[in-house]
């Protein structure tokens, strides 16, 4: 055969093979797939048999290692954090049992552990006014401005709510936020002091630079609250601070009332005099001017 005839024969054979008239390619693919499926089933069966015989041994070894580690921690003084220990920890913080609080923290209990309401031990101690517990928790590295879930309030906010300057002083020295707001009424610690007439606490907040013009959800400032309740000494303190900063007397709430309007409405005569005529006035005698 000539060269051209050989090339023609090769071309015809390649076309014949590519057409796969007998279906050999499909048969080979099906056989390979069946072989792969059988191998996969065999592998899974062997793995199941191995797990059946060796699984209990592996679980037993893991349980032994875990218990051995827990026992070593127990011998070293550490304890597992359980719900019972968590309840006891928060109860100790609320009841001023600082020795037990220290013991729990040393045994591995998280110092910033949270209860169901998102409150830490700092919240419980501050809400009860236990300065010695606050000092111990700060010494152990507790967060100063941790927020709870209900009111989004910090421990310092609860200290201001009680007017407890001992716990508040510790938190201020730890660089807490003195203008923190709660999520319900948007009230600041200075507003709480004005509502509760906590003069010493309010004076400390003013020294720290707390804002006098912050407004709550009703638009009232600390001066509004002091005038509303008729706390003459608090009004005097806020006016004295506002005399240096300015702006609190001219702020209106959402009802359009000034602090002096609330003093007139609730018939607080002395507060109305202070707000109307200011601190430096000559229409009153010295006896009438003593508000502290």
C-alpha positions in Angstrom: 0.0 0.0 0.0 1.2 3.4 -0.7 1.6 6.2 1.8 -1.6 7.9 0.9 -3.5 4.7 1.2 -2.1 4.1 4.8 -3.1 7.6 5.8 -6.6 7.1 4.4 -6.9 3.8 6.3 -5.8 5.5 9.6 -8.4 8.2 9.1 -11.2 5.7 8.5 -10.2 3.7 11.6 -10.1 6.8 13.8 -13.6 7.9 12.6 -14.8 4.4 13.3 -13.4 4.4 16.8 -14.7 7.9 17.6 -18.2 6.9 16.6 -18.1 4.1 19.2 -20.6 2.0 17.2 -20.4 -0.9 19.6 -20.7 1.3 22.7 -17.4 0.2 24.3 -16.7 3.6 25.9 -20.0 3.7 27.7 -19.5 0.1 28.9 -16.0 0.9 30.2 -17.4 4.0 32.0 -20.2 2.0 33.7 -17.8 -0.7 34.8 -15.4 1.9 36.3 -18.4 3.6 38.2 -19.6 0.2 39.6 -16.0 -0.5 40.7 -15.8 2.9 42.4 -19.1 2.5 44.2 -18.2 -1.0 45.4 -14.9 0.3 46.8 -16.7 3.2 48.6 -19.1 0.7 50.2 -16.3 -1.5 51.3 -14.4 1.4 52.8 -17.5 2.6 54.8 -18.2 -1.0 56.0 -14.6 -1.4 57.2 -14.8 2.0 59.0 -18.0 1.0 60.7 -16.6 -2.3 61.9 -13.5 -0.5 63.2 -15.6 2.1 65.0 -17.7 -0.6 66.5 -14.7 -2.4 68.1 -12.5 0.6 68.9 -15.1 3.3 69.6 -15.7 2.4 73.3 -11.9 2.3 73.9 -11.4 5.7 72.4 -14.3 7.3 74.4 -12.9 5.7 77.5 -9.5 7.1 76.9 -10.9 10.6 76.2 -13.0 10.5 79.3 -10.0 9.4 81.4 -7.9 12.3 80.0 -10.7 14.8 80.7 -11.3 13.6 84.3 -7.6 13.5 84.9 -7.2 17.1 83.8 -10.2 18.1 85.9 -8.7 16.4 88.9 -5.4 18.2 88.5 -7.2 21.5 88.4 -9.2 20.5 91.4 -6.1 19.7 93.3 -4.6 23.0 92.3 -7.7 24.8 93.7 -9.7 25.4 90.5 -13.4 24.5 90.3 -15.7 23.9 87.4 -18.1 26.8 86.7 -21.6 25.4 87.4 -25.0 27.1 87.6 -24.9 26.7 91.4 -21.5 28.3 91.7 -22.6 31.1 89.4 -25.6 31.8 91.6 -23.5 31.7 94.7 -20.9 34.1 93.2 -23.6 36.8 92.4 -25.1 36.3 95.9 -21.8 36.8 97.6 -21.2 40.0 95.6 -24.7 41.3 96.7 -24.2 40.3 100.3 -20.7 41.8 100.7 -19.0 38.5 101.4 -15.7 39.6 99.9 -13.7 36.7 101.2 -15.9 34.2 99.4 -15.8 36.3 96.3 -12.0 36.3 96.4 -12.0 32.5 96.9 -14.3 31.9 93.9 -12.2 34.1 91.6 -9.0 32.3 92.7 -10.7 29.0 92.0 -11.1 29.9 88.4 -14.5 31.6 88.3 -14.6 34.4 85.6 -14.6 37.8 87.3 -16.9 39.2 84.5 -19.3 36.3 84.6 -22.9 37.2 83.5 -26.2 36.3 85.1 -29.5 35.8 83.2 -30.0 39.6 83.0 -26.5 40.2 81.7 -25.3 41.7 85.0 -21.8 41.1 86.4 -20.6 40.9 89.9 -19.8 44.7 89.6 -23.5 45.4 88.9 -24.6 43.4 92.0 -22.1 45.0 94.3 -22.7 48.6 93.0 -26.5 48.2 93.3 -26.1 47.2 96.9 -23.4 49.8 97.7 -20.5 47.4 98.6 -17.3 49.4 98.0 -15.1 46.6 99.4 -16.4 44.1 96.8 -16.0 46.7 94.0 -12.4 47.2 95.1 -11.7 43.5 95.1 -13.3 43.0 91.7 -11.3 45.9 90.2 -8.2 44.5 91.7 -9.0 41.2 89.9 -9.4 42.9 86.5 -13.1 43.4 86.2 -14.5 45.5 83.4 -15.5 49.0 84.6 -18.2 49.9 82.1 -19.8 46.5 81.5 -23.4 46.9 80.4 -26.4 44.8 81.4 -29.1 43.7 79.0 -32.3 45.2 80.6 -31.4 48.9 81.0 -28.0 48.9 79.3 -26.6 50.4 82.5 -23.1 50.3 84.0 -22.1 49.7 87.6 -21.4 53.4 88.0 -25.0 54.2 86.9 -26.3 52.0 89.8 -23.9 53.8 92.2 -25.4 57.1 91.1 -28.9 55.6 91.5 -28.1 54.9 95.1 -26.1 58.1 95.6 -23.3 56.0 97.1 -20.2 58.0 96.7 -17.9 55.3 98.1 -18.5 53.0 95.2 -18.7 55.8 92.8 -15.3 57.2 93.8 -13.7 53.8 93.1 -15.3 53.6 89.7 -14.3 57.2 88.8 -10.7 56.5 89.8 -10.9 53.4 87.5 -11.8 55.8 84.6 -15.4 54.9 84.1 -17.9 56.8 81.9 -19.5 59.5 84.1 -22.1 60.4 81.4 -23.4 56.9 80.7 -27.1 56.7 79.8 -29.6 53.9 80.4 -31.7 52.5 77.6 -35.1 53.1 79.2 -35.1 56.8 80.1 -31.8 58.0 78.7 -30.9 59.4 82.2 -27.3 60.2 83.2 -25.8 59.8 86.6 -26.1 63.5 87.2 -29.8 63.3 86.5 -30.2 60.5 89.1 -28.3 62.7 91.6 -30.7 65.6 90.9 -33.7 63.3 91.3 -32.4 61.8 94.5 -30.9 65.1 95.9 -27.4 63.5 96.3 -25.4 66.7 96.6 -21.9 65.2 97.3 -22.2 62.8 94.4 -23.4 65.5 92.1 -20.6 67.8 93.1 -18.1 65.0 92.3 -19.6 64.5 88.9 -19.4 68.2 88.2 -15.8 68.2 89.1 -15.3 65.3 86.7 -16.8 67.4 83.9 -20.3 65.8 83.6 -22.5 67.5 81.1 -25.2 69.8 82.6 -27.3 70.0 79.4 -27.9 66.3 78.6 -31.6 65.6 78.2 -33.6 62.4 78.9 -36.5 61.0 76.9 -38.8 63.8 78.2 -36.2 66.4 77.4 -35.4 67.3 81.0 -31.9 68.2 82.2 -30.6 67.7 85.7 -31.6 71.3 86.5 -35.2 70.5 85.3 -35.3 67.5 87.7 -34.0 69.5 90.6 -36.4 72.3 90.0 -39.3 69.9 89.5 -38.7 68.2 93.0 -37.9 71.5 94.7 -34.3 70.7 95.8 -33.0 74.2 96.5 -29.5 73.1 97.4 -29.2 71.0 94.2 -30.5 73.9 92.1 -27.9 76.2 93.8 -25.1 73.7 93.0 -26.2 73.3 89.4 -26.6 77.0 88.9 -23.2 77.6 90.3 -21.7 75.1 87.9 -23.8 76.5 85.0 -22.6 80.0 85.8 -19.1 78.9 84.6 -20.3 76.7 81.7 -23.7 78.2 80.7 -26.6 76.9 78.8 -28.6 74.8 81.3 -31.1 77.5 82.3 -32.1 78.1 78.7 -32.8 74.5 77.8 -36.5 73.6 77.3 -37.9 70.1 77.7 -40.2 68.4 75.1 -43.2 70.2 76.7 -41.5 73.6 76.2 -40.9 74.2 79.9 -37.8 75.8 81.4 -36.5 74.8 84.8 -38.1 77.9 86.3 -41.4 76.9 84.8 -41.4 73.6 86.7 -40.5 75.4 89.9 -43.4 77.8 89.5 -45.8 74.9 88.5 -45.0 72.8 91.6 -44.9 75.9 93.9 -41.3 75.6 94.9 -40.8 79.3 95.9 -37.1 79.2 96.8 -36.1 77.3 93.7 -38.1 79.7 91.5 -36.3 82.7 93.1 -32.9 81.2 92.4 -33.8 80.4 88.8 -35.5 83.7 88.1 -33.1 86.1 89.7 -29.9 84.1 89.8 -27.3 83.6 92.5 -26.3 87.2 93.0 -29.4 89.1 94.1 -30.1 91.7 96.8 -33.8 91.3 97.2 -33.4 88.6 99.9 -31.9 88.8 103.4 -29.0 86.7 104.5 -31.2 84.2 106.4 -33.2 83.6 103.2 -30.1 83.1 101.2 -28.8 80.1 103.1 -29.8 77.1 101.0 -27.2 74.5 102.1 
